[in-house]
Amino acid sequence: MQIERRDFLSTLTLAGAATLFSGNSLLAAISPKKEKLGIALVGLGYYSTDLLAPALQLTEKCYLAGIVTGTPAKVETWKKKYNIPDKNIYNYQNFDQIANNPDIDIVYVVLPPSMHREFVVRAAKAGKHVFCEKPMAPSVADCEAMISACKSNKVKLAIGYRCQHDPNIQAFMQVAKEKKFGKIKMVNSAAGYVDGRTDHWKQNKKLGGGVMGDMGVYALQGARLATGEEPISVIAQASTTRPEIYKEVEETMMFMLDFPSGARAACQTSFGINMNHLQVNYEKGWLKMEPQSAYSGNKGSMSDGTIINVPLKSQQAKQMDEDCAAIINNTQLIAPGEEGLRDIRVVEAIYKSVASGKSVKI
C-alpha cells in the first residue's frame, strides 16, 4: 500500500499529539482549574481533630476530602462527622495509593516530627502538594530532602506556620520592614506552657521531642520575624526540673541570638513555664505583644500609642486558605519549606551550643 506524503505527515502529527496528550497529560490539558482543593489529613491526633478539621469547615479555598490514620477505631467517627467516603480513607501502609485519587490535591502531614520526612516525600512522589506541621523535621538533612522531593515532583510544600498568616503577627513584622522606630537593639521572645504528659512524642527523643523543636520554634520565630533578619550565632543552655518526665529531652531552653545588624535576642521556651510574650526595643521606641503566638487573641502595643488587635476567626482556616490560593494561582507561599529549614538550621546550632557550652556560628 502506498501512502501519500501528506497523509503520512498528517498521521505522524496525530500520533505525536496522541502521545503528547495521552493519559494524565490529556486530563491535565482539559481539566478545568479547581476553585476548591481537597485536603487529606495525615494523623488524627489533637491538632487535626480539634483545630484543623473544624477550621476546614470555615475555609473557602479547600475542604476536608480524606484522612490517613493508623488507628482503625477513629475511621467511623470521622466518616460520620465529616461525610468522608471510603475511597478517601487510607492507612499508613496503603497511603501511596492516594496518587490515584483525584479528590485529594493536598496532603497535610500532622504526625510526630520524626515521621515528617517519610510522609512528605511519599506525598510528593504521589504528585500531591504538601502542608507539613512544624517543626518541619528533626534535622537540616531531613528538611533539605523534603524540599528536594517536592521540587523534583513539581509540587508545593508549605509549613504550618499559622502565626505568619495572623494579621497581628504580620503587624509587628511590618514594623521591622518600615524601620518605624529605627534600628532594633534588643528582642525578648518567650513561648512555653506546663506539660505534664509522660507518653507524648514531645517527651520522646526518637519521635523528635524536646521543647526546642516544638514551643521553641515560636520563641525563635518571634525574634526572626521581629528583626526581619537571620541570626548569625547563638549560645544556649538547656535545663530540666522534672527528670522523671523529661528523661530524654530538655524541658526548658534559653538561648541568645546575634543578628547581622547588631541586634540581639534573648529567647526562652519551656514545657514547665507558662509564658507567651514578645518585646522589641528599638532606637526610638518599643513594641510589645502578649500573647505573641497563641491560637487566637494575639495582641500588642507600640510606644507611639498604636494598638495591635486585629480580630481573626481562625488562624488555621486563614493559613490553609492562603496556602491553597498560592497553589491555585501558582504564587509564592507565605511559609514555604525553605522557611522551615531556616528554623531547623538554628535549632541544630542551639543543640551544638548546649553540647559544647560555647557560642556557635550559624
N, C-alpha and C positions, 0 to 999 in steps of 0.2 A: 504494500500500500504506500502510495506516495502522499506526503504531507506538504502542503504549500508552506512556504517560509513564514508568511504572515500568520497562518493558523498555528504553526509551531511556536512562534513568539507569543501568540495570544495564550496558548495552552501553558507555556512556561511561566508567563506572568501570573496566570490564575493559580498555578501550582505554588508559586512563590508566595502569593498572597495568602493561600490556604495555610501554608507553613507558618507564615508570619503571624496570622491571626487565629491559629488553632488553639484549642484548649483554653487555658487561663488567659492567654493574650487576647483572644477574641472576646471573652467575657469582660475583661478589663476595658476593652475598647467600647463596648456597647452598654456597659453598666452605668446607670446614672450616678452622679456624685451623691453620696449619702449625706443627709442633713442631721442624722442622729446615729451615733455609733454604739454598738453593743459591747458591753464590758463584762468579762468573766472575772470574778474574784477568786484568787487562789489562796486558800487558807481562810477558815471561817471562825477565827478567834474573836476576841472582844472588839478589835478595831473594825473589822469587817461587819460584825453583827450589829454593834451599837452605833457606829458612826458612818461607815461608807455605804452600807445598804440603805439606811434611812436617807442619806444625802442623795443617793441616786433616784429617790422619789421626787426630788426637787430640781433635778437638772433639766436643761433644755437641749443640750447637745449630745447627751448619752443616756443610756438606760442599763439596768441590770439584765444582762442577757443570759448569763450562765454562772456556774460555780464549779470549783475544783476543791475537793476535800478528801482527806484521808480518814474521815470519821463517818461511816455509812449512816449512823444514827441521826446525823444532822440533816440528811438529804430530804426526808419527808417534810420536816418543818419548813425548810427553805422553799421547797416546791409549792407547798400550800400558801405560804405567806406572800410569795412574790410571783406565783404562777409561772415557774420555770419549767419548760418542757424537758422530758427525759433525755432528749438528744443533745441538750446543752449542759448536761451534768457529767462531770469527769472525776476520776481519782488520780492520784499521782503516778499510777502505772500506765493508764491509757491516755494521759494528758496530751501526748504528741498527736493524737487523732484530731485534736482541735484545729489542726491545719486544714481539715476538710469541711469545716463548719463556717459557712458564710454569715451566720448570725453574729458571730463573735469577731470583732475588729480589734479589740484591745484586751490584753491580759494584765490584770492588776495583781502584782505579787505582794502578798501580805503574810509573809512567813518569817520565821526566825532568820536573822541576817546570814547565818551560815548556809542557808538554802537559796539565797537570792541569786547568786551566780548561776546555779544549775537551772533554775526555772526561767530566768531572764533569757539565757542562751537558748533554751528549748523553745520558748515562746517566739524568739526572733527567728529561729530556724523553721518554725511553723508559719512564718510570714505574718505574725501578729505584732502590732505596735505594743509597747510595754510601758506600764506605770509600775514603779518599784518603790515600796515604802523605804523610809530612812530608818537606820543608817543604810547607805547603799550596799555595803558589803564589809566584811571584816578587814580586808586588805586592799591596798592600791592595785595589786596584781589582779584581784577579782574585779575591781571596778573597770580596769582597762580592758579585761576580757569581755565584760558585759557591753561596754561601749563599742568595741570592735565587732562583736557578733551582730549588734543592731545595725551598725553601718554596713556591714557585709551583706546583710539581708534586706537592706533598704527600708528599715522600719524605724520609727522614732522611739526614743527612750526618755521618759520623764521621771524625775524623782519626786516622791510625795512630800515636798516641802510646802505644806499647806500655808505656812506663815507668809511665804513670799507672795501669795495671792491675796493676802489680807490687806486692805487699804490702809489700816492703821500702821502696819509694819512698813508698807510702801512709803508712808508719810515720813518716817524717820530716815529711810534710805534716801529720800529726795533731799533732805537737809544736807547730807554729805555731798551730793552731786552739785547742789547750788552754792555750797560753801557759805550758807546764810550767816553763820556766826564765826567765820574764819576757820583756821586750821583746828583740827581735833588734837587735843592734848592727852586726854585720858578717857578710857571707857571702862565701866564696870558692868559686867554681864553675868547674870546668875539664873540657873534653872534647876529645880530639884523638887522632890516630893518624898514622903516617907513610904517606902515599900516594904511590907513585912512578909511578903511571899517567900517561900523556900524552894519551890519547884518550878519556877518560871524560867524561860530562856534567858532572862536578864541576869540570873544568878549562875548561868552555865557558860563556862568559857568556850566549850566546843560549839555551842549554838550561836556564839557571837555576843555573849553577855558582857556586863560591865557598864557602869554608868556613863563612861565617856562616849560609847557608841550610841547611847540612847538619849538621855537628857543632856548629855554633854554637847551634843550637836547643836542644841538650841542655844546654849551659852556661847558656843563658838560662832554660830551664825549671827548672834546679836552683835558681836564685835566686828565680824567681817562685813555685815550689811551696814552697820553704823559708820564704819570708816570708808567703805567702798574700795577697800584695798585687800590684798592677800598678805598674811603675815610672813615675815622672813625668818623669824626664830621664835623658839618657845622654851620655857623652863617650867617644869611641872612637878607636882607632888601628889601621890595617891595615899589614901588612908581608909581604914575600915574600923568602925566601932562595934560592929556585930559580926565577929568572925564565925559565929555559929551559922549565920545565914550566908554571908559573903566570904565563902571559903576559897573560891577560885578566882574571883574578880574583885575589883575595887568597889567600894561603896560611895566614896567621895573623891573628887579630883579637883585640885586647884591648879590653875596654870596662868602664866603671864606671857602675853604675845607682844612682839615688836613688829611694827609696820614700817614700810619704806619711808613714809612721810615723817617719821619720828614719833608718831602716836604710839601709845602703849595701852594694853587692855589687861585688866585683872578679871579672870573668869573663874566661876565656881559652879560645880554641879554635884548633885548628890541624890542617893536613894534613901538618905537618912535625915534630910533637912528640907522643910518646905520653904521654897524661895522662887521668885519669878519676877525679876526686875532688870532694868537697863538704865544706866545713867551715862550720858556723854557730856564731857566738859570740853568746850571749845575756847578759843582765844577770847571771844566776846560774848559768851553766853553758855547755856546748858540745855539739855533735853533729858526728860525722864519718862520712862514707860513702866507701868506696873498695873497688871501683868504685861509681859512683853511677848509671851509665846503660848498663851492659853488657847483652848479650842474656841473660846469666844470672849468678848469683853476686853480685848487688848486696848489700852488707852494710855494717854500721856499728856505732857505739857511741855512748853518751852519757856525760856526766860523772857521772851517778848510778849508773853500772855497767850500765845497760840495754844489751843486745846486740840488734842488728837483723840477723837472719839467718834469714829465712823461706824454706824450700825451695820451689822453683817449677819444675815440669817444662818448661813452655813459656810464655813471655810472650805470644807471638803467638797461641797457642791460647786462652789466657785472655782476651786482648784481643778476639778475634773472637767467642768465646762470649758474653762480657758485652755486646758491642755488638749481637749478634743477639738476645739476651734482651730488650734495650731495644726493639728493633724489634717482636719478637713481642708483648711486653706493653705497647707504646706508652708506655714510661717514658723518663726522661731519660738521655741518653748521658753517659758519663764525659768524653769529649773531643769535643764537637760542633764544627761548623765555626767557631763563634764563638771557640773556644779556639785554633784555628789562626790566625785573624785577629789575635788579641791578640799572638801571637808576631811575625807579619809586620809589624804596626804598629811594634813595637820594632826589628825588623831594618831597616826603612826609615829610622827615626830614626838608627840606628847608621851607615848609609851616608851620611846627610846630615851627621853629625858628622865622619866621616872627610873628606868633601869640604870642609867649612868649617873644620875644626880647632877647633871650638867645641862647647860643650855644647848639646844640642838638647832642647827640651821635647817630651814625648810626649802 
